[in-house]
Amino acid sequence: MHVKVKNIKNGRFSIEFAKSEADEGFYTVHGNKIVEGSKGRFISGPSFKGNDDKWVNQTWMDGAFQEYVIGLVDAASPQEPDNPVFDDGQQIPF
């Protein structure tokens, strides 16, 4: 099975499952986001607010799978350079 992250926008993304890297996905979970919690980063999946005003998760992922997907998101997200430079190669002074 192949796992892809897609549609990374405004901190949210989709997780798509396919038979192989070349195949079209057969199952996609939309509305995921990475959250910084007290025990580290984790994936918050789609959820809804119940009648008791508590949030109810619609998906569950074990820790190893979450770490794998977080790695995919990190690899697919544009990275800001540590030292931005001007077009002429000089570092920006701030």
PyMOL commands that set and color helices and strands:
alter all, ss='L'
color gray80, all
select helices_A, chain A and resi 63-76
alter helices_A, ss='H'
color red, helices_A
select strands_A, chain A and resi 2-9+12-18+27-37+40-44+47-49+55-57
alter strands_A, ss='S'
color yellow, strands_A
deselect
rebuild
show_as cartoon
